[in-house]
């Protein structure tokens, strides 16, 4: 398998686990010292540092506090990349805890090292996220 194919396989494993809600595989997908940075002026911007902080304090907390359980639907575009870096666009449909619909498009740059996600830089419509998920900021 080429470097690019291996990189895509690592990211696909993470995406499959995300859709399935497989927390153990999600956690195992990240390097111990991974970083996740959101490019927006929001409380969730980070950077989040380390596998446990990314999974426990960011992914699980945001999903459980800001979204209705089980409401996420992900639609992933084809991966684009070379070597250890992949760009990925995706769409999320979900509901907030009050039942308000959430629809947003995302773009992430994923860097894979030694079979794990080492870094993520995530981009989305921060104004929309603030209005729907963080109304207390208004």
Backbone as CSV, one residue per row, in Angstrom:
resi,resn,N_x,N_y,N_z,CA_x,CA_y,CA_z,C_x,C_y,C_z
1,UNK,0.851,-1.172,0.000,0.000,0.000,0.000,0.902,1.242,0.000
2,UNK,0.558,2.242,-0.814,1.342,3.472,-0.869,1.111,4.300,0.382
3,UNK,1.995,5.293,0.601,1.815,6.183,1.743,0.436,6.826,1.717
4,UNK,0.021,7.290,0.530,-1.290,7.941,0.428,-2.420,6.970,0.742
5,UNK,-2.309,5.735,0.269,-3.347,4.740,0.538,-3.401,4.413,2.031
6,UNK,-2.252,4.304,2.678,-2.218,4.038,4.116,-2.821,5.208,4.893
7,UNK,-2.501,6.416,4.476,-3.040,7.613,5.121,-4.558,7.633,5.003
8,UNK,-5.064,7.355,3.818,-6.512,7.319,3.608,-7.165,6.231,4.458
9,UNK,-6.508,5.089,4.582,-7.069,3.994,5.383,-7.170,4.381,6.859
10,UNK,-6.175,5.091,7.376,-6.204,5.545,8.773,-7.374,6.499,8.984
11,UNK,-7.519,7.458,8.066,-8.609,8.418,8.209,-9.962,7.742,8.032
12,UNK,-10.071,6.814,7.094,-11.342,6.118,6.879,-11.742,5.322,8.107
13,UNK,-10.774,4.705,8.766,-11.042,3.959,10.003,-11.649,4.897,11.055
14,UNK,-11.086,6.096,11.191,-11.617,7.080,12.132,-13.038,7.493,11.748
15,UNK,-13.262,7.789,10.467,-14.591,8.223,10.017,-15.629,7.137,10.242
16,UNK,-15.271,5.896,9.956,-16.192,4.781,10.185,-16.531,4.671,11.675
17,UNK,-15.532,4.844,12.534,-15.759,4.786,13.981,-16.626,5.951,14.441
18,UNK,-16.411,7.134,13.861,-17.218,8.302,14.215,-18.690,8.053,13.899
19,UNK,-18.960,7.550,12.712,-20.341,7.264,12.301,-20.957,6.186,13.195
20,UNK,-20.163,5.187,13.558,-20.663,4.075,14.375,-20.725,4.416,15.863
21,UNK,-20.102,5.539,16.268,-20.053,5.874,17.685,-19.113,4.971,18.461
22,UNK,-18.103,4.422,17.796,-17.139,3.502,18.393,-16.034,4.310,19.074
23,UNK,-16.241,4.646,20.336,-15.332,5.532,21.071,-13.934,4.930,21.198
24,UNK,-13.832,3.629,21.405,-12.508,3.016,21.545,-11.690,3.179,20.267
25,UNK,-12.311,2.964,19.111,-11.589,3.120,17.847,-11.320,4.586,17.554
26,UNK,-12.253,5.466,17.897,-12.004,6.902,17.738,-10.759,7.275,18.528
27,UNK,-10.707,6.875,19.793,-9.559,7.194,20.657,-8.271,6.610,20.071
28,UNK,-8.321,5.375,19.627,-7.143,4.699,19.078,-6.683,5.316,17.753
29,UNK,-7.552,6.070,17.105,-7.209,6.688,15.821,-6.244,7.857,15.973
30,UNK,-6.135,8.409,17.185,-5.301,9.591,17.408,-3.968,9.225,18.054
31,UNK,-2.924,9.926,17.633,-1.632,9.820,18.298,-1.784,10.353,19.713
32,UNK,-0.982,9.853,20.616,-1.065,10.281,22.011,-0.894,11.792,22.152
33,UNK,-0.051,12.396,21.309,0.230,13.836,21.384,-0.432,14.627,20.252
34,UNK,-1.513,14.119,19.721,-2.213,14.776,18.605,-2.725,16.157,19.005
35,UNK,-2.975,16.984,17.987,-3.605,18.292,18.208,-4.797,18.429,17.274
36,UNK,-5.806,19.173,17.726,-6.990,19.485,16.904,-7.274,20.960,17.120
37,UNK,-7.200,21.731,16.046,-7.423,23.168,16.122,-8.585,23.558,15.227
38,UNK,-9.525,24.273,15.801,-10.664,24.795,15.053,-10.383,26.258,14.757
39,UNK,-10.535,26.625,13.500,-10.251,27.987,13.062,-11.522,28.821,13.142
40,UNK,-11.904,29.191,14.362,-13.094,30.007,14.604,-12.982,30.638,15.978
41,UNK,-13.674,31.736,16.177,-13.679,32.420,17.467,-14.826,31.865,18.312
42,UNK,-14.588,30.686,18.878,-15.599,29.969,19.656,-14.946,29.311,20.867
43,UNK,-15.721,28.981,21.890,-15.154,28.297,23.059,-14.525,26.948,22.717
44,UNK,-14.905,26.349,21.608,-14.368,25.039,21.227,-13.155,25.144,20.304
45,UNK,-12.615,26.341,20.099,-11.550,26.535,19.116,-10.258,25.796,19.451
46,UNK,-9.944,25.615,20.682,-8.701,24.925,21.023,-7.484,25.824,20.838
47,UNK,-6.322,25.276,20.577,-6.134,23.891,20.142,-6.320,22.892,21.289
48,UNK,-6.861,21.749,20.916,-7.004,20.633,21.832,-5.725,19.812,21.695
49,UNK,-5.130,19.448,22.805,-3.828,18.773,22.772,-3.908,17.411,23.467
50,UNK,-3.469,16.408,22.751,-3.428,15.058,23.293,-4.699,14.283,23.006
51,UNK,-4.527,12.998,22.827,-5.637,12.099,22.485,-6.793,12.206,23.471
52,UNK,-6.501,12.173,24.768,-7.575,12.184,25.763,-8.335,13.503,25.758
53,UNK,-7.637,14.631,25.641,-8.329,15.910,25.605,-9.180,16.022,24.349
54,UNK,-8.647,15.574,23.212,-9.407,15.629,21.951,-10.686,14.809,22.070
55,UNK,-10.558,13.595,22.539,-11.727,12.705,22.588,-12.663,13.067,23.737
56,UNK,-12.130,13.177,24.945,-12.985,13.350,26.122,-13.509,14.767,26.307
57,UNK,-12.640,15.745,26.181,-13.034,17.121,26.461,-13.594,17.842,25.246
58,UNK,-13.239,17.395,24.053,-13.742,18.057,22.858,-14.834,17.227,22.189
59,UNK,-14.477,16.146,21.556,-15.461,15.403,20.757,-16.656,14.928,21.584
60,UNK,-16.421,14.214,22.661,-17.537,13.671,23.436,-18.334,14.761,24.142
61,UNK,-17.655,15.764,24.681,-18.356,16.828,25.399,-19.210,17.654,24.448
62,UNK,-18.643,18.073,23.333,-19.414,18.874,22.381,-20.597,18.073,21.863
63,UNK,-20.364,16.823,21.506,-21.460,16.018,20.963,-22.549,15.787,22.001
64,UNK,-22.179,15.577,23.263,-23.197,15.289,24.271,-23.884,16.548,24.800
65,UNK,-23.171,17.679,24.854,-23.766,18.890,25.413,-24.475,19.763,24.378
66,UNK,-24.035,19.725,23.145,-24.553,20.661,22.144,-25.458,20.023,21.103
67,UNK,-25.579,18.675,21.130,-26.404,17.981,20.151,-27.297,16.954,20.827
68,UNK,-28.451,16.709,20.226,-29.335,15.641,20.674,-28.645,14.307,20.400
69,UNK,-28.640,13.435,21.380,-27.979,12.134,21.233,-28.527,11.375,20.029
70,UNK,-27.619,10.836,19.248,-27.990,10.003,18.105,-28.527,10.750,16.900
71,UNK,-28.468,12.080,16.910,-29.067,12.839,15.800,-28.105,13.128,14.649
72,UNK,-26.828,12.824,14.813,-25.838,13.151,13.780,-25.966,12.274,12.542
73,UNK,-25.916,12.929,11.390,-25.777,12.244,10.102,-24.614,12.925,9.400
74,UNK,-23.631,12.138,8.998,-22.443,12.655,8.335,-22.475,12.297,6.862
75,UNK,-22.055,13.223,6.031,-21.911,12.979,4.596,-20.512,13.436,4.213
76,UNK,-19.635,12.492,3.899,-18.244,12.789,3.607,-18.000,12.847,2.101
77,UNK,-17.293,13.872,1.664,-16.856,13.976,0.272,-15.607,13.099,0.104
78,UNK,-15.191,12.855,-1.119,-13.958,12.087,-1.312,-12.754,12.792,-0.673
79,UNK,-11.836,12.000,-0.172,-10.609,12.525,0.416,-9.689,13.021,-0.694
80,UNK,-8.984,14.110,-0.408,-8.016,14.658,-1.352,-6.714,14.832,-0.598
81,UNK,-5.638,14.255,-1.107,-4.388,14.427,-0.401,-3.240,13.705,-1.041
82,UNK,-2.114,13.832,-0.388,-0.900,13.204,-0.857,-0.006,12.948,0.349
83,UNK,0.662,11.826,0.348,1.561,11.527,1.454,0.823,11.432,2.767
84,UNK,1.264,12.226,3.745,0.687,12.129,5.094,-0.436,13.116,5.368
85,UNK,-0.858,13.885,4.353,-1.850,14.942,4.574,-3.068,14.746,3.684
86,UNK,-4.243,14.856,4.297,-5.505,14.708,3.570,-6.430,15.869,3.901
87,UNK,-7.055,16.414,2.872,-8.128,17.396,3.048,-9.447,16.652,2.882
88,UNK,-10.396,16.969,3.735,-11.693,16.303,3.687,-12.789,17.321,3.946
89,UNK,-13.802,17.295,3.097,-15.011,18.086,3.333,-16.094,17.140,3.811
90,UNK,-16.961,17.644,4.693,-18.094,16.839,5.122,-19.244,17.745,5.532
91,UNK,-20.422,17.152,5.540,-21.636,17.858,5.944,-22.195,17.135,7.160
92,UNK,-22.666,17.918,8.129,-23.294,17.350,9.325,-24.724,17.846,9.405
93,UNK,-25.637,16.909,9.561,-27.029,17.196,9.888,-27.253,16.635,11.286
94,UNK,-27.863,17.427,12.145,-28.120,16.987,13.518,-29.215,17.865,14.108
95,UNK,-29.494,17.641,15.390,-30.433,18.490,16.131,-29.771,18.912,17.438
96,UNK,-30.099,20.102,17.882,-29.627,20.567,19.184,-30.462,19.878,20.262
97,UNK,-30.084,20.004,21.530,-30.892,19.396,22.603,-32.326,19.915,22.646
98,UNK,-32.572,21.110,22.095,-33.936,21.646,22.062,-34.677,21.243,20.789
99,UNK,-34.032,20.441,19.943,-34.671,19.966,18.718,-34.467,20.852,17.508
100,UNK,-33.726,21.944,17.657,-33.463,22.832,16.523,-32.562,22.118,15.512
101,UNK,-32.905,22.211,14.225,-32.061,21.556,13.225,-30.701,22.232,13.099
102,UNK,-29.701,21.434,12.796,-28.329,21.906,12.595,-27.847,21.334,11.268
103,UNK,-27.397,22.196,10.391,-26.867,21.794,9.079,-25.630,22.641,8.825
104,UNK,-24.471,22.005,8.695,-23.256,22.780,8.468,-22.259,21.973,7.649
105,UNK,-21.466,22.700,6.882,-20.391,22.110,6.083,-19.064,22.377,6.761
106,UNK,-18.189,21.408,6.685,-16.895,21.462,7.338,-15.796,21.133,6.340
107,UNK,-14.586,21.573,6.651,-13.391,21.160,5.935,-12.321,20.919,6.979
108,UNK,-11.607,19.818,6.846,-10.532,19.511,7.782,-9.291,19.080,7.036
109,UNK,-8.157,19.481,7.569,-6.859,19.028,7.079,-6.334,18.061,8.131
110,UNK,-6.140,16.806,7.741,-5.703,15.754,8.651,-4.272,15.357,8.303
111,UNK,-3.415,15.316,9.305,-2.038,14.868,9.130,-1.899,13.542,9.865
112,UNK,-1.455,12.529,9.131,-1.329,11.181,9.661,0.150,10.853,9.827
113,UNK,0.501,10.313,10.989,1.890,9.941,11.256,1.907,8.612,12.017
114,UNK,2.685,7.681,11.541,2.815,6.375,12.200,1.470,5.699,12.447
115,UNK,0.574,5.794,11.477,-0.703,5.096,11.560,-1.753,5.718,12.447
116,UNK,-1.535,6.963,12.870,-2.502,7.657,13.723,-2.682,9.095,13.234
117,UNK,-3.805,9.700,13.585,-4.038,11.109,13.287,-3.169,11.923,14.246
118,UNK,-2.272,12.740,13.679,-1.345,13.531,14.487,-1.819,14.971,14.646
119,UNK,-2.542,15.486,13.645,-3.009,16.869,13.714,-4.235,17.045,12.838
120,UNK,-5.142,17.897,13.298,-6.331,18.271,12.530,-6.477,19.782,12.622
121,UNK,-6.710,20.403,11.461,-7.087,21.816,11.399,-8.463,21.845,10.753
122,UNK,-9.447,22.343,11.497,-10.845,22.263,11.077,-11.404,23.659,10.797
123,UNK,-12.177,23.754,9.713,-12.776,25.016,9.281,-14.277,24.811,9.053
124,UNK,-15.086,25.812,9.454,-16.524,25.767,9.235,-17.079,27.168,9.399
125,UNK,-18.380,27.322,9.223,-19.044,28.612,9.385,-19.209,28.892,10.878
126,UNK,-18.242,29.613,11.436,-18.237,29.891,12.868,-19.412,30.728,13.329
127,UNK,-19.853,31.644,12.499,-21.001,32.483,12.869,-22.257,31.620,13.028
128,UNK,-22.446,30.690,12.110,-23.595,29.785,12.193,-23.505,28.927,13.456
129,UNK,-22.333,28.342,13.695,-22.151,27.501,14.883,-22.428,28.298,16.154
130,UNK,-21.917,29.520,16.223,-22.149,30.359,17.401,-23.644,30.589,17.610
131,UNK,-24.360,30.898,16.543,-25.784,31.196,16.662,-26.631,30.005,17.061
132,UNK,-26.289,28.825,16.546,-27.112,27.646,16.808,-26.643,26.880,18.058
133,UNK,-25.335,26.692,18.192,-24.827,25.866,19.289,-24.400,26.636,20.527
134,UNK,-24.125,27.928,20.358,-23.691,28.755,21.484,-24.503,30.040,21.560
135,UNK,-25.848,29.939,21.683,-26.674,31.153,21.699,-26.352,32.066,22.880
136,UNK,-25.752,31.513,23.930,-25.394,32.327,25.078,-24.290,33.346,24.754
137,UNK,-23.630,33.205,23.613,-22.596,34.161,23.207,-23.188,35.417,22.560
138,UNK,-24.451,35.333,22.168,-25.086,36.467,21.467,-25.433,37.594,22.403
